[in-house]
């Protein structure tokens, strides 16, 4: 006799997208997202190094957190991370992204740098 959890799934059967079966389409989408974000992150590091500005460093940190979200998703789909850990990390990274983005916006509005935007 099968037991069912509170969300109606059979006990011991993982929910969809957390099955660790590889989910090929989702894996490819997450790999593409990670690749694009990695390129953007790399470019942002170059800009942050050239500008030597806190706001550009904050944007780079935001992109690093966004890249981390894709990696967490990949690890979950591949079965290397549990659903509970996935949700904790994803929501923690969401909060970090929001804080870093707000810090970058705040820094750009309070900057004493009077150089023209070039």
Secondary structure as UniProt FT lines:
FT   TURN            6..7
FT   TURN            11..12
FT   TURN            16..17
FT   HELIX           24..51
FT   HELIX           54..77
FT   TURN            78..79
FT   HELIX           83..109
//
